[in-house]
Amino acid sequence: MDYLEYLFAGFAVFWAGLFGYLLWLQARLRALARELERLEERLAEADAPVPEASLASGEPARPTPAPPPRRAPTTERGAE
């Protein structure tokens, strides 16, 4: 019976560790559920039609810049 105290202590440590792990796991699952809800809300907002005159940041839409002018092709002299 000398080792019975160690057996009970081992069981107590095991169950305390298991209980702590389950609490940690539950907190992680709650955080992941909140993150999933937030991402689903962002996805729903992204699917909603947005007027062309406004961007998601609230700034007015800017016209696209014109491309740079093309240069006329040059011929090299002396290549004849």
C-alpha positions in Angstrom: 0.0 0.0 0.0 3.0 2.3 -0.1 2.5 3.1 -3.7 -1.2 3.7 -3.5 -0.7 7.4 -2.9 1.4 7.7 -6.0 -1.3 6.0 -8.0 -3.9 8.5 -6.8 -1.5 11.4 -7.4 -0.9 10.1 -10.9 -4.6 9.8 -11.6 -5.2 13.3 -10.2 -2.4 14.8 -12.4 -3.8 12.9 -15.4 -7.4 14.1 -14.9 -6.3 17.7 -14.2 -4.2 17.7 -17.4 -7.1 16.2 -19.4 -9.5 18.8 -18.0 -7.1 21.7 -18.7 -6.6 20.4 -22.3 -10.4 20.1 -22.9 -10.8 23.7 -21.6 -8.1 24.9 -23.9 -9.6 23.0 -26.8 -13.0 24.5 -26.2 -11.5 28.0 -26.2 -9.8 27.3 -29.5 -13.0 26.0 -31.0 -14.9 29.1 -29.9 -12.2 31.3 -31.4 -12.3 29.4 -34.7 -16.1 29.6 -34.8 -15.9 33.4 -34.4 -13.3 33.6 -37.1 -15.4 31.5 -39.4 -18.4 33.7 -38.8 -16.4 36.8 -39.5 -15.0 35.4 -42.7 -18.5 34.3 -43.8 -19.7 37.9 -43.2 -16.8 39.3 -45.2 -17.6 36.9 -48.0 -21.3 37.9 -48.0 -20.3 41.5 -48.2 -17.9 40.8 -51.1 -20.7 39.1 -53.0 -23.1 42.0 -52.5 -23.2 44.4 -55.6 -21.1 47.5 -55.1 -21.8 50.6 -57.1 -19.1 51.4 -59.6 -18.8 55.0 -58.3 -17.4 53.8 -54.9 -14.8 51.4 -53.9 -14.8 49.2 -50.8 -12.5 51.8 -49.1 -15.0 54.6 -49.6 -13.0 56.5 -52.1 -14.5 57.6 -55.4 -13.6 55.5 -58.4 -10.7 56.8 -60.4 -10.6 56.7 -64.2 -8.0 54.3 -65.6 -5.0 56.2 -66.8 -4.4 56.5 -70.6 -1.6 54.4 -72.0 1.6 56.2 -73.0 1.7 57.4 -76.6 3.4 55.0 -79.1 6.5 56.1 -80.8 6.9 55.7 -84.5 9.3 52.9 -85.5 12.7 54.2 -86.4 14.9 52.8 -89.2 18.6 52.5 -88.7 20.7 54.1 -91.3 23.6 52.3 -92.8 21.9 48.9 -92.6 21.3 49.0 -96.3 
